[in-house]
Amino acid sequence: MTKNLKLILLAVILLAGIMAMYAGYSFVKNRQTLGLHKGPSIGVVQMEELAKLNPSYGDYEQAKQELAQLQAQYEVEQKALNTKSMMQAEQLKALSQSTDVTDSVNIELKTKVTAKENEMNAQLAEKRKELMNKYMAEAKSTPSESDLEIVNLQLDLFTYLRRIPVNPEAKAKVDAERSAKEARLKELLAAKAPEQGRDFTSIQARINEELAPVVEAGQKELNDYAASLQQELMAKRDEMMQAKAQDIMTNTQLPEAAKWNSEWSQRLHDKEAEVEALHEAILEDIRMRVSVVAKEQSLDLVVIDQISNIKGLDITDAVKATYLAQ
């Protein structure tokens, strides 16, 4: 009996509480209905509390976190790419200012042209020697040491193919050597007797005349070879520079800027759209529930407490009840 009595008393208390809540809402409703409350009937809701009860709220919060993580990742990657881009630009600038490749190509050019020049001049020297022996034998004159030195100097100055300098330093060296040889030749010729000089000059003139077309053809061949080789080696230098530049860009591993920005913009846009869609769905669900409760309570207007200091009937619990009843 005692246990049953306690249950009956508990039921009476709960019933009394429900009747009191109903009486309170009815009082407000009746006041608004009877015109005892001047102005529009206003309700207030706590949006943050209601939003947390929505079944999609967890998905919404997760989507917001994912968006924040994406934005943070974007900023980190963007900073890293900017650093890599600056490093790449500095390396490419250093490469463009370096003379290592050009110097290497110039050395190769000089070596090959000099080898070709020496080969052709050796052939000319042999031909000149044959002619000298022939005409000296006809003149029945034996050349002295000074005659041979004169022959060699004239060979360098007038018969040899002219050396092609590959840079200003080489040109200066060639010019200095030529000046020294011209001075020595002038000295030797001045020391010879007039009669000997005339005979020797006559022989030299005949030799030079006979060798002139050979020298001209050889000089053209050497010039053409040097020009062709230089063009070939400059192309080789450009290829080496391009290869080095490509290595720098490959090692830097920079993505295509336009593609990278486009992909990131799309990822951020998609996630922002997802967050916005979830947020709007939650708001729309709350609006529908508030509308139903507002109609039941005969409210003309419902405002959010965070954005208004207007006093009104707080219907947050009533709206909550619609979620709890599910």
C-alpha positions, 0 to 999 in steps of 0.5 A: 500500500505504501509503495502504491501511494508513493506512485500515486503522489508522484503522478499527481505532482508531475500532472500538477507541473504540466498543468502549471506550464500549460497555464503559463503558456495559456496566460501569455497566449490569452493576453496576446489574443485578448489584446491585453499585450500592446504591439506584435507578439514576439518570441525569442529563440536561442539559435546555437542551442537549437542548432546543436540538436539538429541531426546534421550538426555533427556533419556541419561541425566536421565539414567546418573543421575540414575546411579550416584544415584545408585552408591551413594546408593551402597556406603552408603549401603556398608558403613552401612553393614561394620559397622554392620559387625564389630558390629556383629563380636564384639558381637560374640567375646564377646559371645565366651569370656563370661562364663555366660552360662558355669557357669550356666551349671556347677552350674546345673551339680554340683547341680544335681550330689550332689543331686544324691550323697547325695541320694546314700550315705544316702542309704549306711549310713542306710545300714552301721548303720544296720551292725554296730548295728548287729555286736556291739550287737554280741560283746556285746559292747555299742558304746561311743560318740567317737565310733560314731564319728569314725564311721561317719568319716570312713563313710565319708572317706571310705564308702561314694561314692567319691564326684566328683568335677566339677571345681578346686575350688570344688576339693580344697574344697573337698581335704581340708575337707578330710584332716581335717577328716583324721586328726580327725580320727587319733586323735580319734583312738589314744585315744582309749584303745588298746583292745577297738581299736582291737574290734572296728577295727575288727567290722569295717573291717567286715562292710567294707568288706560287704559293699565293693561291694555295694560301688563299684557298687554305685560309678560306678553308680554315675560316669556314671550318672555324665558323662552322665549328663555332656555330656547332659549339655555341649550339652545344653550349646552349643545349648544356645551359638548357639541360642545366636549367632543366635540372634545376627546375626538375630538382625544385619540383615546382608544380604548374602555377595555374593548374595548382591554383585552379585545383586548390581553388576548386577544393576550397570552393567545394568544401565551402559549398558543403559547409554552406549547404549544411548550415543552410539546411540546419537553419531551414529546419529550425525555421520550419520548427520555429514557424510551427511553434510560433503559430501555436503560440500566436506569435507575430515575430520570432527573433534570435537572442544574439542579435536583438535585445527585444523582450519576448516569449522564449520558445527555445524549449518548445522548439527543442521539444520537437527534436526530443520528440523524434 
